[in-house]
Amino acid sequence: TSTAKTLNLPAATNVIWLCIKDITGSAASNNITITPNGSDTIDGVNASLTINETYAARYLMSDGVSAWYVI
């Protein structure tokens, strides 16, 4: 797309698998930012994850409690 995008993850209170993919090939110039919900973490850190490579993908899995993991 022509602008950066932000994806807000749902609370990690259920076991969920997600695949987030840059299907337009524009993430290098228009980053995709993945933001955890509240105090949830992504790989142990309460901070956003950025996709900034063309056609890249990130697979995430929640633990059903309060954490997301990049697979």
Long-range contacts (C-beta under 8 A, 24 or more apart in sequence): 1-26, 1-30, 2-26, 2-30, 3-30, 4-30, 4-31, 4-32, 4-33, 5-30, 5-31, 5-32, 5-33, 6-32, 6-33, 6-34, 6-35, 7-32, 7-33, 7-34, 7-35, 8-35, 8-37, 9-34, 9-35, 9-36, 9-37, 9-40, 9-42, 9-60, 9-62, 9-68, 10-37, 11-37, 11-38, 11-40, 11-66, 12-36, 12-37, 12-40, 12-62, 12-63, 12-64, 12-65, 12-66, 12-67, 12-68, 13-62, 13-64, 13-65, 13-66, 14-62, 14-64, 15-61, 15-62, 15-63, 15-64, 16-61, 16-62, 17-59, 17-60, 17-61, 17-71, 18-59, 18-60, 18-61, 19-57, 19-58, 19-59, 19-60, 20-51, 20-57, 20-58, 20-59, 20-60, 21-55, 21-56, 21-57, 22-51, 22-53, 22-54, 22-55, 22-56, 22-57, 23-55, 25-54, 25-55, 26-54, 27-51, 27-52, 27-53, 27-54, 27-55, 27-56, 28-52, 28-53, 28-54, 34-58, 34-60, 36-68, 39-66, 40-66, 40-67, 40-68, 41-66, 41-67, 41-68, 42-67, 42-68, 42-69, 42-70, 43-68, 43-69, 43-70
